[in-house]
Amino acid sequence: MLRKSGIRLLAATALLGWGYQAVSSAHAQGTGGNAGWFVPKASQPAARAPQREAAAPMPLAAAPTDMEEAQPQNPPILPLPPVPKAPDVSKSAPPPAPVIGVISVPEVMRLSSAAQQAERVLGARRDDLAREAQKEQAGWRDEQQKLQGQAKTMASDQIQAQERKLQERVMAAQKDFRNRNRVIQEAAQVALGQIERELVQIIRQVAASRGMNLVLHREQVALSQEPLDVTQQVATQLNAVLPTVFIPAADADPEVLAKSGTMPTTADADKPAPAPAAAAPAKH
């Protein structure tokens, strides 16, 4: 059967190609040629390497003597402890003949309505975060240019105070953007976890219904025939069972929800249903 770790890897590749580029790319764009903290390293002029003084000539090593040439250069062979004898393994029943199927998990994720929902909602949040980061960065550049223009009319201690204030603003904003990006990433993991959990069960069910006992990733198979492919059947069943997923709200921290125990994910399906309350005795 298809292992859960393989599904997690391919599903994450298909659904969650959402790294830190939302904030980092926005932070890298729009930086001018000003000197200081805001100039990316790639755009700064490369520092000219100082010219090194001519190194003193190294003394020549003495030629090896005949005795040195006669000594072996290989390391010595050290003795090893004796190898224990492995006991004989008792014979067991041979494994069943393989009945193989193939599946493309990335294609299942592209066909999944729940995955499309997660990408649509979380993609909009990433775009909003990137726009706010660009707007904030533009404010940093304006403040820096204003300080450069006032440098001739302000005292040095006043300029340093303004620079420290701007640095504090930059650091606070960057911390806020990193935290908001983390929240988006964790919300994506919540959505992916629900899809992955259901996908594993459906692959097992579809494979069992077709008598398959081995399902391989289609991307790792050089040749397969169409009847062996269960991708479309799994995707259809996944959309029927899990058309949507729970996505934490934009202002909700998934870590806080997880610690509070109020996150309504498919993990709740394993919890036993609460016992019905006993009926109150009738009054005569």
N, C-alpha and C positions, 0 to 999 in steps of 0.2 A: 504494500500500500504506500501511497505517497506520504512522506514524512511531513510532520507539521512544520519543522524548521525550513524545509524547502519551500513550502507554501508561504511562510512568513517572508522569506527573502524575496521571492518573485512578486508577491503581492505588494510589498513595500516599494519595490522598484517601479511597479506599474502605477500605484496610486499616490505614493507619497514622495515624489521627486521634489520635495519642498524643503530646501536647506535654509541656511541663514542668509541666502542672497537677497531676500526681501529688504532687509535693513542694510546689509553690508554693501549691496550694489547701489542702493540709494545714497548711502554715505559716501561712496566713491565717486558718484556722478556730481557734476556741477562745481567741483572745486576749481578755483581759479589758479592763477600763477603766483598767488601771494605767498610770502614766506611765513613760516610759523607752523602751528600744529595742523592746519587745515589742508596743507599741500600733501597729496599722496606721495608715497615714497617713489612711485614709478615716474612721477612728473618732476621730482626734484632733480636739479643738475647733479650729475655724478661727481663726487668729490675726487679731485685729482690726487692720485696716489703720490705720496712724497717720494722723491728720488732717493734710492738707497745708495749708500756708499759702497764702493767696490769692496767686495768681501775679500778678506785675506786668503791667499792660496792655502788650501788644506795640505798638510804634510802627506807625502806618499806613504802608503802602508808598506811595511817591510815585506819583502818577498818570502813566501813560506819556505821553510826548510824541508829537507827530504823526509825528516821524521814526521812533520806535520802533514805532509802529503800522504804518508803511508797510513795515517789514522783514518778509520772509517767515519763518514759523515752522517750515516743513518742513526737515528736514536736507538737506544738499547731496547730490547724486547723484555718487558717485565713479566714475571709469572702471574698467572690468574688463578683464582680459586677454582676448584673442580666444579664442573657443570652438573647440577642435579639431574637425575634421570626422570623424565616425565612419565607418569603412569599411563597405561593404555586407556584409551577412551572407549567406553562401551558403545556398541552399535545401536543406532536408533533408526526410526522410520525415516526413509528419504523424504525430502520436501515434495510437495505436489508439483506437477508439471505447470510451468508458468503460463498463465493466460494474460497477455499483456494488453494494456491500453495506454493511450497518450492523452495529455491535456496541456493546454497553454493557459497558465494562470494569468499572465498579463492580459490575454484576450478576454478571459472571464471577467477581469476587473474592468475592462473597457466596456463590456456589455452589461455590467452590473448597474442597476438603477441606484442602489445604495451608494456605490462608489462614485457615481456621477453626482449625486446629491452632496456628498462630502467634498468633492473637488470644487463644486460650484460655490458652496457656502464658505469654505475655508480659503478658496482662491480670492474671493471678494475681500475677505479680511486681510489677506496678505497685501492686496493691492492698496487698500486703505492705509495700512501701516507704511507701505513704501511712499505713498504720497505725503503722509505726515512727516516722515523722515526727511524727504526732500524739502518740504516747506521749512522745517526747523533748521536744516542746514543752510538754507538761504538766509535765514535770520542771523545765523552765526557769521556768515560772510559779511553781511551788512554791518554788524557790530564791529567786526574786525577792521573793515575799511574806515568806519567812523573814527575808531581809535587811532588809526594811522594818520587820518587827516587832522586830528586834534593833538598830535604828538608835539607840535611846535609851540602850542599855546598852553599846555598843561605841564605841571610839575612832574618829575619822574615818579614820586611816590603816588600821585594821583593816577598816573598811567598804569603803574603796577597794580593798584587797587582795582581799576577797571578790568585789567587783564585777568586778575584772579577771579573776579566776579563772572567774567565770560567763561573762564575755564570751569568753574563750578556749574554753570548752566549747561555747558556741553556734557560734562560728566553725568549730571543728573538725567539729561535727556537720553544719553546713550544707555544708561542703566534702565530707564523706563522702556526704551525700544527693545532691548534684549529680553526683558521680562515679558513684554507683550508678544514677542516672537516665540518665546518658550511656550506661552499659553496656547498659541496657534498650533505649534508642533505637537503638544500633548493632546490637544483636541483631535488632531488628525490621528494620533495613535489610538485614541478611544474609538474613533470611527473604524479604523482598520482592524482593531481587535475584534469588534463585533462581526465584521465581514469574514475575517479569517476563521473565527470560531465556527461559524455556520458553514463555511466553505469546506472545512475538513470533514464535517459530518456528511455533507451532500456528496462529496467525492466518494466516500466509503459506500454510501447508499447506492449511487449510480454504478459503481464498480461491482458491488454485490449483485445488483439486478441483472448485470450482463455477464456474470460468472468470471469477472476479472479478479486476479489476486496480485497483480503488479501493475501499477500506473506510473508512467515515466513522464517527465517534462518533455513536451514536444520540441522545445528549443534545443534539447540535448540529444535528440534522435536524428540520425542522418536520413532515415527513410522510414516512412510509415504509410499505411493505407488508410483511406478515409473511414472505413468501418471501425477502426481501432480508436478513433478520436472521439472523446467524450466531452469536448469543450463546450459545444453548443447545448448539449443536454444538461450539463452542470450549470451553465449560465441561466438557462430557462428555469431550472429548479430553484436556483438561488434567488432570482427575481420574484418567484412565487412565494418563497418562504420569508425572504428578507427584502422587501421593496425599499425600505428606508432604515436609517440607523439613528440612534440618539447622538446628537452633537452638542457638547456643552455650549451654553450661551457665550456671546463674545465677552461679557463682563464677568464670567465665572472662571475661576481658576480650577482646572481639572484636579490638581493635587489637593486642593481644599475639599472638593467634592468627594474624592476618593477617601480622604481621611474621615469625612463625616459619615460615610457609608450610605449616602443618598444618591449615588450615581445610578440611574436606571439603565444599566447595560444588560446584555444577554447573560452576564455572569449571574444575574438574579435567577435565571432559570434553574440553576442547580440547587437553589435553596428550597427546602421543603415548604410546602404551602402551610400557612398558619392553621392550626386546628380550629374548627368552628366552636364558637362559644357555646357553653352548655345552656340549654333552655332553662329559664327560671321556673321553679315549681308553681303550678297553678294555685291560686288562693281560693279557698272554699268560703 
